[in-house]
Every structure is written in C-alpha cells, then in structure tokens.
Amino acid sequence: MGLRNFLNRRPKTAVPSDLEEAWVELRQSVDESHLKSFRACSRNGRSWTEDPETVRQIAATIRRIMKDTAEGPKDSPAR
C-alpha cells in the first residue's frame, strides 16, 4: 500500500474530531516534506493510527527533521 493510499484511507468506524485533526496535521507534514514513504510501529502492540497524540508526534518529528535538514549541521564534530 502506498503512502498516499495509507494517509487517505478512512477507518471503518466513526473517528473523533481530535483524531481527524491529528491526521490533517500528519498529511500536511508529509506533503510539505515530499516524503515518499515512512514506517511507524508502536511499542505496546496497539495501533498508533488510532491515537491522536501519537499521530501528532509523528507529524512533529517529520517537521523537526525537515527543519534540521534545511538548516544544515549545527556544529562540526571535534577532530
């Protein structure tokens, strides 16, 4: 399943508005970063796709990586 298909698919059950908003944030982060794909899994065996806070954390991580990449290295390692 491609990333676009995954991000655009809808769960079969009703989704709380908070979760919908979190998915909007993730979709925006992915679109802005031009990601082709990414993988995520949970440590506790529950689906991260149904937890608004986890979805937001993934979006924040993508934004932070893109910001850090755009700014370049912060400092050089000592040699």
Residue pairs with C-beta under 8 A, 6 or more apart in sequence:
2 37
3 30
3 35
3 36
3 37
3 38
7 23
7 26
7 27
7 30
8 27
11 49
11 50
16 52
18 52
19 50
19 51
19 52
19 55
21 52
22 52
22 53
22 55
22 56
22 59
23 55
25 55
25 56
25 59
26 55
26 56
26 58
26 59
26 62
28 59
29 58
29 59
29 60
29 62
29 63
29 66
30 38
30 62
32 63
32 66
33 62
33 63
33 65
33 66
35 62
38 58
38 62
40 48
40 58
41 48
42 48
42 54
48 54
48 55
48 58
49 55
68 74
